[in-house]
Amino acid sequence: MKRIGVCVIGLGWMGRVHCEALASLREKVALFVASQDPAKAKEFAEKLGAEGWFGDYEKPFGDERVHVIDICLPHDLHLPTALKAF
């Protein structure tokens, strides 16, 4: 079975919770993380064993490894990010 690429965008408190849950599903999920702070994205990726990281919220949208965007940003950023994901 092919693994689903999931990118968590936003690595605050809720992003961390989502990342930890997704990291526990390694057989089915390829985890990616994205933050506007590249150092934070890299740190999360290394700590959780993510497949990759993005230092920009826009980058995951064009990556063929990413099939699902998990939006963990402040509420006012959900709509514009979801529209980009569509």
Biopython code that builds the backbone (N, CA, C, O; Angstrom):
import numpy as np
from Bio.PDB.StructureBuilder import StructureBuilder

atoms = [
    (1, "MET", "N", (0.840, -1.179, 0.000)),
    (1, "MET", "CA", (0.000, 0.000, 0.000)),
    (1, "MET", "C", (0.885, 1.243, 0.000)),
    (1, "MET", "O", (1.848, 1.331, 0.761)),
    (2, "LYS", "N", (0.552, 2.191, -0.853)),
    (2, "LYS", "CA", (1.296, 3.437, -0.932)),
    (2, "LYS", "C", (0.997, 4.309, 0.287)),
    (2, "LYS", "O", (-0.145, 4.402, 0.737)),
    (3, "ARG", "N", (2.040, 4.941, 0.809)),
    (3, "ARG", "CA", (1.859, 5.845, 1.937)),
    (3, "ARG", "C", (1.323, 7.182, 1.446)),
    (3, "ARG", "O", (1.632, 7.621, 0.338)),
    (4, "ILE", "N", (0.523, 7.817, 2.281)),
    (4, "ILE", "CA", (-0.057, 9.124, 1.974)),
    (4, "ILE", "C", (0.876, 10.197, 2.526)),
    (4, "ILE", "O", (1.266, 10.152, 3.693)),
    (5, "GLY", "N", (1.228, 11.156, 1.684)),
    (5, "GLY", "CA", (2.065, 12.265, 2.118)),
    (5, "GLY", "C", (1.214, 13.351, 2.750)),
    (5, "GLY", "O", (0.352, 13.934, 2.092)),
    (6, "VAL", "N", (1.455, 13.624, 4.027)),
    (6, "VAL", "CA", (0.700, 14.632, 4.767)),
    (6, "VAL", "C", (1.670, 15.712, 5.240)),
    (6, "VAL", "O", (2.684, 15.415, 5.871)),
    (7, "CYS", "N", (1.349, 16.958, 4.930)),
    (7, "CYS", "CA", (2.176, 18.073, 5.383)),
    (7, "CYS", "C", (1.393, 18.906, 6.400)),
    (7, "CYS", "O", (0.323, 19.436, 6.101)),
    (8, "VAL", "N", (1.947, 19.005, 7.590)),
    (8, "VAL", "CA", (1.379, 19.855, 8.635)),
    (8, "VAL", "C", (1.948, 21.255, 8.429)),
    (8, "VAL", "O", (3.161, 21.464, 8.473)),
    (9, "ILE", "N", (1.045, 22.209, 8.204)),
    (9, "ILE", "CA", (1.440, 23.607, 8.024)),
    (9, "ILE", "C", (1.111, 24.364, 9.301)),
    (9, "ILE", "O", (-0.046, 24.447, 9.713)),
    (10, "GLY", "N", (2.137, 24.907, 9.912)),
    (10, "GLY", "CA", (1.987, 25.604, 11.190)),
    (10, "GLY", "C", (2.456, 24.689, 12.303)),
    (10, "GLY", "O", (1.885, 23.620, 12.516)),
    (11, "LEU", "N", (3.486, 25.101, 13.010)),
    (11, "LEU", "CA", (4.104, 24.219, 13.998)),
    (11, "LEU", "C", (4.046, 24.784, 15.413)),
    (11, "LEU", "O", (4.996, 24.681, 16.188)),
    (12, "GLY", "N", (2.907, 25.379, 15.720)),
    (12, "GLY", "CA", (2.674, 25.828, 17.092)),
    (12, "GLY", "C", (2.186, 24.649, 17.927)),
    (12, "GLY", "O", (2.464, 23.494, 17.603)),
    (13, "TRP", "N", (1.468, 24.939, 18.986)),
    (13, "TRP", "CA", (1.006, 23.889, 19.897)),
    (13, "TRP", "C", (0.187, 22.831, 19.156)),
    (13, "TRP", "O", (0.477, 21.641, 19.275)),
    (14, "MET", "N", (-0.831, 23.242, 18.394)),
    (14, "MET", "CA", (-1.681, 22.271, 17.704)),
    (14, "MET", "C", (-0.910, 21.549, 16.609)),
    (14, "MET", "O", (-1.122, 20.356, 16.389)),
    (15, "GLY", "N", (-0.028, 22.246, 15.927)),
    (15, "GLY", "CA", (0.796, 21.596, 14.920)),
    (15, "GLY", "C", (1.627, 20.477, 15.515)),
    (15, "GLY", "O", (1.767, 19.413, 14.912)),
    (16, "ARG", "N", (2.174, 20.712, 16.687)),
    (16, "ARG", "CA", (2.965, 19.683, 17.375)),
    (16, "ARG", "C", (2.096, 18.457, 17.682)),
    (16, "ARG", "O", (2.529, 17.322, 17.484)),
    (17, "VAL", "N", (0.889, 18.684, 18.158)),
    (17, "VAL", "CA", (-0.025, 17.577, 18.474)),
    (17, "VAL", "C", (-0.320, 16.762, 17.214)),
    (17, "VAL", "O", (-0.281, 15.532, 17.242)),
    (18, "HIS", "N", (-0.614, 17.450, 16.114)),
    (18, "HIS", "CA", (-0.906, 16.756, 14.857)),
    (18, "HIS", "C", (0.320, 15.987, 14.360)),
    (18, "HIS", "O", (0.201, 14.848, 13.909)),
    (19, "CYS", "N", (1.492, 16.608, 14.444)),
    (19, "CYS", "CA", (2.728, 15.954, 13.990)),
    (19, "CYS", "C", (3.000, 14.682, 14.780)),
    (19, "CYS", "O", (3.347, 13.651, 14.203)),
    (20, "GLU", "N", (2.846, 14.750, 16.081)),
    (20, "GLU", "CA", (3.104, 13.579, 16.915)),
    (20, "GLU", "C", (2.136, 12.447, 16.580)),
    (20, "GLU", "O", (2.531, 11.282, 16.530)),
    (21, "ALA", "N", (0.876, 12.789, 16.353)),
    (21, "ALA", "CA", (-0.111, 11.760, 15.994)),
    (21, "ALA", "C", (0.215, 11.148, 14.631)),
    (21, "ALA", "O", (0.176, 9.928, 14.475)),
    (22, "LEU", "N", (0.531, 11.980, 13.655)),
    (22, "LEU", "CA", (0.845, 11.488, 12.314)),
    (22, "LEU", "C", (2.144, 10.692, 12.290)),
    (22, "LEU", "O", (2.258, 9.720, 11.544)),
    (23, "ALA", "N", (3.119, 11.089, 13.094)),
    (23, "ALA", "CA", (4.392, 10.367, 13.158)),
    (23, "ALA", "C", (4.190, 8.941, 13.662)),
    (23, "ALA", "O", (4.972, 8.049, 13.332)),
    (24, "SER", "N", (3.151, 8.724, 14.456)),
    (24, "SER", "CA", (2.885, 7.376, 14.971)),
    (24, "SER", "C", (2.278, 6.467, 13.896)),
    (24, "SER", "O", (2.115, 5.269, 14.128)),
    (25, "LEU", "N", (1.948, 7.010, 12.747)),
    (25, "LEU", "CA", (1.328, 6.245, 11.662)),
    (25, "LEU", "C", (2.304, 6.043, 10.496)),
    (25, "LEU", "O", (1.891, 6.037, 9.336)),
    (26, "ARG", "N", (3.560, 5.883, 10.792)),
    (26, "ARG", "CA", (4.618, 5.826, 9.774)),
    (26, "ARG", "C", (4.376, 4.819, 8.654)),
    (26, "ARG", "O", (4.786, 5.055, 7.518)),
    (27, "GLU", "N", (3.724, 3.715, 8.952)),
    (27, "GLU", "CA", (3.490, 2.707, 7.912)),
    (27, "GLU", "C", (2.531, 3.213, 6.836)),
    (27, "GLU", "O", (2.569, 2.746, 5.698)),
    (28, "LYS", "N", (1.676, 4.164, 7.196)),
    (28, "LYS", "CA", (0.663, 4.647, 6.259)),
    (28, "LYS", "C", (0.844, 6.103, 5.856)),
    (28, "LYS", "O", (0.292, 6.547, 4.849)),
    (29, "VAL", "N", (1.621, 6.848, 6.644)),
    (29, "VAL", "CA", (1.750, 8.289, 6.420)),
    (29, "VAL", "C", (3.217, 8.682, 6.269)),
    (29, "VAL", "O", (4.064, 8.301, 7.077)),
    (30, "ALA", "N", (3.499, 9.449, 5.223)),
    (30, "ALA", "CA", (4.797, 10.103, 5.065)),
    (30, "ALA", "C", (4.610, 11.535, 5.551)),
    (30, "ALA", "O", (3.918, 12.325, 4.908)),
    (31, "LEU", "N", (5.217, 11.869, 6.674)),
    (31, "LEU", "CA", (5.015, 13.165, 7.316)),
    (31, "LEU", "C", (5.970, 14.212, 6.755)),
    (31, "LEU", "O", (7.166, 13.967, 6.595)),
    (32, "PHE", "N", (5.411, 15.385, 6.461)),
    (32, "PHE", "CA", (6.174, 16.570, 6.068)),
    (32, "PHE", "C", (5.705, 17.702, 6.969)),
    (32, "PHE", "O", (4.571, 17.684, 7.448)),
    (33, "VAL", "N", (6.561, 18.678, 7.201)),
    (33, "VAL", "CA", (6.187, 19.819, 8.033)),
    (33, "VAL", "C", (6.563, 21.114, 7.320)),
    (33, "VAL", "O", (7.497, 21.154, 6.519)),
    (34, "ALA", "N", (5.811, 22.177, 7.629)),
    (34, "ALA", "CA", (6.073, 23.486, 7.021)),
    (34, "ALA", "C", (5.893, 24.585, 8.055)),
    (34, "ALA", "O", (4.950, 24.579, 8.847)),
    (35, "SER", "N", (6.826, 25.527, 8.023)),
    (35, "SER", "CA", (6.776, 26.689, 8.892)),
    (35, "SER", "C", (7.413, 27.849, 8.140)),
    (35, "SER", "O", (8.250, 27.638, 7.263)),
    (36, "GLN", "N", (7.029, 29.053, 8.474)),
    (36, "GLN", "CA", (7.683, 30.224, 7.902)),
    (36, "GLN", "C", (9.082, 30.387, 8.497)),
    (36, "GLN", "O", (9.884, 31.173, 7.992)),
    (37, "ASP", "N", (9.369, 29.658, 9.549)),
    (37, "ASP", "CA", (10.686, 29.664, 10.197)),
    (37, "ASP", "C", (11.407, 28.374, 9.796)),
    (37, "ASP", "O", (11.136, 27.318, 10.368)),
    (38, "PRO", "N", (12.322, 28.444, 8.822)),
    (38, "PRO", "CA", (13.003, 27.232, 8.354)),
    (38, "PRO", "C", (13.705, 26.439, 9.460)),
    (38, "PRO", "O", (13.712, 25.209, 9.419)),
    (39, "ALA", "N", (14.289, 27.117, 10.439)),
    (39, "ALA", "CA", (14.977, 26.414, 11.526)),
    (39, "ALA", "C", (13.988, 25.581, 12.338)),
    (39, "ALA", "O", (14.295, 24.461, 12.747)),
    (40, "LYS", "N", (12.805, 26.136, 12.566)),
    (40, "LYS", "CA", (11.773, 25.406, 13.316)),
    (40, "LYS", "C", (11.285, 24.203, 12.515)),
    (40, "LYS", "O", (11.099, 23.123, 13.075)),
    (41, "ALA", "N", (11.078, 24.378, 11.224)),
    (41, "ALA", "CA", (10.632, 23.266, 10.379)),
    (41, "ALA", "C", (11.671, 22.150, 10.380)),
    (41, "ALA", "O", (11.323, 20.977, 10.512)),
    (42, "LYS", "N", (12.926, 22.504, 10.236)),
    (42, "LYS", "CA", (13.994, 21.504, 10.226)),
    (42, "LYS", "C", (14.066, 20.772, 11.561)),
    (42, "LYS", "O", (14.217, 19.551, 11.602)),
    (43, "GLU", "N", (13.955, 21.531, 12.656)),
    (43, "GLU", "CA", (13.999, 20.934, 14.000)),
    (43, "GLU", "C", (12.864, 19.925, 14.189)),
    (43, "GLU", "O", (13.091, 18.816, 14.674)),
    (44, "PHE", "N", (11.638, 20.309, 13.807)),
    (44, "PHE", "CA", (10.494, 19.401, 13.913)),
    (44, "PHE", "C", (10.722, 18.143, 13.082)),
    (44, "PHE", "O", (10.491, 17.028, 13.548)),
    (45, "ALA", "N", (11.175, 18.335, 11.851)),
    (45, "ALA", "CA", (11.387, 17.199, 10.946)),
    (45, "ALA", "C", (12.397, 16.217, 11.535)),
    (45, "ALA", "O", (12.181, 15.006, 11.513)),
    (46, "GLU", "N", (13.483, 16.739, 12.053)),
    (46, "GLU", "CA", (14.507, 15.869, 12.629)),
    (46, "GLU", "C", (14.008, 15.168, 13.885)),
    (46, "GLU", "O", (14.261, 13.977, 14.071)),
    (47, "LYS", "N", (13.310, 15.884, 14.740)),
    (47, "LYS", "CA", (12.817, 15.311, 15.997)),
    (47, "LYS", "C", (11.791, 14.218, 15.754)),
    (47, "LYS", "O", (11.785, 13.203, 16.451)),
    (48, "LEU", "N", (10.921, 14.419, 14.768)),
    (48, "LEU", "CA", (9.825, 13.476, 14.534)),
    (48, "LEU", "C", (10.107, 12.473, 13.424)),
    (48, "LEU", "O", (9.275, 11.612, 13.140)),
    (49, "GLY", "N", (11.262, 12.578, 12.803)),
    (49, "GLY", "CA", (11.585, 11.649, 11.719)),
    (49, "GLY", "C", (10.733, 11.887, 10.490)),
    (49, "GLY", "O", (10.369, 10.943, 9.788)),
    (50, "ALA", "N", (10.412, 13.152, 10.226)),
    (50, "ALA", "CA", (9.592, 13.484, 9.053)),
    (50, "ALA", "C", (10.389, 13.232, 7.777)),
    (50, "ALA", "O", (11.619, 13.258, 7.780)),
    (51, "GLU", "N", (9.670, 12.990, 6.694)),
    (51, "GLU", "CA", (10.287, 12.733, 5.396)),
    (51, "GLU", "C", (10.933, 13.994, 4.823)),
    (51, "GLU", "O", (11.875, 13.916, 4.035)),
    (52, "GLY", "N", (10.416, 15.158, 5.227)),
    (52, "GLY", "CA", (10.953, 16.402, 4.714)),
    (52, "GLY", "C", (10.320, 17.589, 5.403)),
    (52, "GLY", "O", (9.371, 17.458, 6.177)),
    (53, "TRP", "N", (10.873, 18.759, 5.100)),
    (53, "TRP", "CA", (10.364, 19.994, 5.700)),
    (53, "TRP", "C", (10.433, 21.109, 4.681)),
    (53, "TRP", "O", (11.193, 21.064, 3.714)),
    (54, "PHE", "N", (9.591, 22.131, 4.940)),
    (54, "PHE", "CA", (9.506, 23.301, 4.079)),
    (54, "PHE", "C", (9.621, 24.543, 4.944)),
    (54, "PHE", "O", (8.945, 24.648, 5.967)),
    (55, "GLY", "N", (10.465, 25.483, 4.547)),
    (55, "GLY", "CA", (10.640, 26.732, 5.288)),
    (55, "GLY", "C", (9.764, 27.842, 4.753)),
    (55, "GLY", "O", (10.092, 29.023, 4.872)),
    (56, "ASP", "N", (8.639, 27.453, 4.159)),
    (56, "ASP", "CA", (7.715, 28.404, 3.541)),
    (56, "ASP", "C", (6.370, 27.688, 3.417)),
    (56, "ASP", "O", (6.327, 26.522, 3.024)),
    (57, "TYR", "N", (5.293, 28.360, 3.743)),
    (57, "TYR", "CA", (3.970, 27.732, 3.666)),
    (57, "TYR", "C", (3.546, 27.403, 2.235)),
    (57, "TYR", "O", (2.708, 26.523, 2.035)),
    (58, "GLU", "N", (4.094, 28.075, 1.255)),
    (58, "GLU", "CA", (3.690, 27.883, -0.137)),
    (58, "GLU", "C", (4.294, 26.621, -0.774)),
    (58, "GLU", "O", (3.681, 26.032, -1.664)),
    (59, "LYS", "N", (5.456, 26.212, -0.341)),
    (59, "LYS", "CA", (6.206, 25.138, -0.998)),
    (59, "LYS", "C", (5.498, 23.780, -1.038)),
    (59, "LYS", "O", (5.599, 23.093, -2.055)),
    (60, "PRO", "N", (4.795, 23.362, 0.000)),
    (60, "PRO", "CA", (4.176, 22.027, -0.050)),
    (60, "PRO", "C", (3.125, 21.875, -1.153)),
    (60, "PRO", "O", (2.878, 20.766, -1.628)),
    (61, "PHE", "N", (2.505, 22.995, -1.561)),
    (61, "PHE", "CA", (1.425, 22.912, -2.543)),
    (61, "PHE", "C", (1.900, 22.399, -3.889)),
    (61, "PHE", "O", (1.117, 21.800, -4.626)),
    (62, "GLY", "N", (3.150, 22.616, -4.225)),
    (62, "GLY", "CA", (3.656, 22.175, -5.516)),
    (62, "GLY", "C", (4.477, 20.899, -5.459)),
    (62, "GLY", "O", (5.045, 20.484, -6.469)),
    (63, "ASP", "N", (4.546, 20.276, -4.300)),
    (63, "ASP", "CA", (5.379, 19.084, -4.139)),
    (63, "ASP", "C", (4.540, 17.827, -4.366)),
    (63, "ASP", "O", (3.538, 17.614, -3.683)),
    (64, "GLU", "N", (4.944, 17.008, -5.311)),
    (64, "GLU", "CA", (4.150, 15.817, -5.663)),
    (64, "GLU", "C", (4.130, 14.753, -4.570)),
    (64, "GLU", "O", (3.313, 13.834, -4.626)),
    (65, "ARG", "N", (5.008, 14.860, -3.584)),
    (65, "ARG", "CA", (5.002, 13.895, -2.472)),
    (65, "ARG", "C", (3.905, 14.195, -1.462)),
    (65, "ARG", "O", (3.538, 13.331, -0.665)),
    (66, "VAL", "N", (3.379, 15.422, -1.491)),
    (66, "VAL", "CA", (2.365, 15.862, -0.520)),
    (66, "VAL", "C", (0.978, 15.695, -1.126)),
    (66, "VAL", "O", (0.659, 16.299, -2.151)),
    (67, "HIS", "N", (0.160, 14.871, -0.484)),
    (67, "HIS", "CA", (-1.206, 14.606, -0.945)),
    (67, "HIS", "C", (-2.256, 15.307, -0.089)),
    (67, "HIS", "O", (-3.359, 15.588, -0.557)),
    (68, "VAL", "N", (-1.909, 15.588, 1.171)),
    (68, "VAL", "CA", (-2.850, 16.167, 2.130)),
    (68, "VAL", "C", (-2.168, 17.324, 2.847)),
    (68, "VAL", "O", (-1.011, 17.221, 3.254)),
    (69, "ILE", "N", (-2.895, 18.422, 2.995)),
    (69, "ILE", "CA", (-2.413, 19.565, 3.778)),
    (69, "ILE", "C", (-3.208, 19.597, 5.079)),
    (69, "ILE", "O", (-4.437, 19.672, 5.062)),
    (70, "ASP", "N", (-2.505, 19.540, 6.197)),
    (70, "ASP", "CA", (-3.108, 19.600, 7.525)),
    (70, "ASP", "C", (-2.843, 21.007, 8.069)),
    (70, "ASP", "O", (-1.726, 21.324, 8.478)),
    (71, "ILE", "N", (-3.870, 21.834, 8.068)),
    (71, "ILE", "CA", (-3.717, 23.253, 8.425)),
    (71, "ILE", "C", (-3.795, 23.433, 9.938)),
    (71, "ILE", "O", (-4.840, 23.210, 10.548)),
    (72, "CYS", "N", (-2.683, 23.836, 10.527)),
    (72, "CYS", "CA", (-2.606, 24.080, 11.969)),
    (72, "CYS", "C", (-2.138, 25.511, 12.225)),
    (72, "CYS", "O", (-1.307, 25.770, 13.095)),
    (73, "LEU", "N", (-2.683, 26.402, 11.461)),
    (73, "LEU", "CA", (-2.361, 27.828, 11.559)),
    (73, "LEU", "C", (-3.425, 28.534, 12.394)),
    (73, "LEU", "O", (-4.454, 27.936, 12.709)),
    (74, "PRO", "N", (-3.195, 29.798, 12.758)),
    (74, "PRO", "CA", (-4.250, 30.570, 13.416)),
    (74, "PRO", "C", (-5.517, 30.586, 12.546)),
    (74, "PRO", "O", (-5.437, 30.534, 11.319)),
    (75, "HIS", "N", (-6.653, 30.658, 13.182)),
    (75, "HIS", "CA", (-7.942, 30.539, 12.486)),
    (75, "HIS", "C", (-8.101, 31.476, 11.296)),
    (75, "HIS", "O", (-8.676, 31.087, 10.279)),
    (76, "ASP", "N", (-7.605, 32.688, 11.404)),
    (76, "ASP", "CA", (-7.794, 33.638, 10.304)),
    (76, "ASP", "C", (-6.998, 33.256, 9.055)),
    (76, "ASP", "O", (-7.224, 33.827, 7.988)),
    (77, "LEU", "N", (-6.086, 32.319, 9.167)),
    (77, "LEU", "CA", (-5.308, 31.865, 8.015)),
    (77, "LEU", "C", (-5.827, 30.555, 7.416)),
    (77, "LEU", "O", (-5.304, 30.086, 6.405)),
    (78, "HIS", "N", (-6.844, 29.967, 8.032)),
    (78, "HIS", "CA", (-7.369, 28.690, 7.532)),
    (78, "HIS", "C", (-7.954, 28.820, 6.123)),
    (78, "HIS", "O", (-7.594, 28.046, 5.235)),
    (79, "LEU", "N", (-8.838, 29.776, 5.911)),
    (79, "LEU", "CA", (-9.498, 29.900, 4.623)),
    (79, "LEU", "C", (-8.522, 30.149, 3.472)),
    (79, "LEU", "O", (-8.557, 29.412, 2.487)),
    (80, "PRO", "N", (-7.648, 31.164, 3.559)),
    (80, "PRO", "CA", (-6.742, 31.378, 2.440)),
    (80, "PRO", "C", (-5.818, 30.184, 2.173)),
    (80, "PRO", "O", (-5.478, 29.903, 1.024)),
    (81, "THR", "N", (-5.420, 29.495, 3.223)),
    (81, "THR", "CA", (-4.549, 28.325, 3.058)),
    (81, "THR", "C", (-5.335, 27.173, 2.450)),
    (81, "THR", "O", (-4.816, 26.471, 1.582)),
    (82, "ALA", "N", (-6.552, 26.965, 2.876)),
    (82, "ALA", "CA", (-7.382, 25.899, 2.314)),
    (82, "ALA", "C", (-7.661, 26.164, 0.836)),
    (82, "ALA", "O", (-7.632, 25.233, 0.031)),
    (83, "LEU", "N", (-7.926, 27.402, 0.470)),
    (83, "LEU", "CA", (-8.169, 27.727, -0.932)),
    (83, "LEU", "C", (-6.937, 27.451, -1.782)),
    (83, "LEU", "O", (-7.066, 26.977, -2.911)),
    (84, "LYS", "N", (-5.763, 27.732, -1.273)),
    (84, "LYS", "CA", (-4.528, 27.420, -2.005)),
    (84, "LYS", "C", (-4.358, 25.914, -2.147)),
    (84, "LYS", "O", (-3.900, 25.429, -3.182)),
    (85, "ALA", "N", (-4.725, 25.182, -1.113)),
    (85, "ALA", "CA", (-4.596, 23.726, -1.151)),
    (85, "ALA", "C", (-5.529, 23.118, -2.183)),
    (85, "ALA", "O", (-5.184, 22.128, -2.829)),
    (86, "PHE", "N", (-6.713, 23.705, -2.343)),
    (86, "PHE", "CA", (-7.651, 23.181, -3.349)),
    (86, "PHE", "C", (-7.100, 23.390, -4.735)),
    (86, "PHE", "O", (-7.742, 23.017, -5.717)),
]
sb = StructureBuilder()
sb.init_structure("model")
sb.init_model(0)
sb.init_chain("A")
sb.init_seg("    ")
for serial, (resi, resn, name, xyz) in enumerate(atoms, 1):
    if name == "N":
        sb.init_residue(resn, " ", resi, " ")
    sb.init_atom(name, np.array(xyz, "f"), 0.0, 1.0, " ", f" {name:<3s}", serial, name[0])
structure = sb.get_structure()
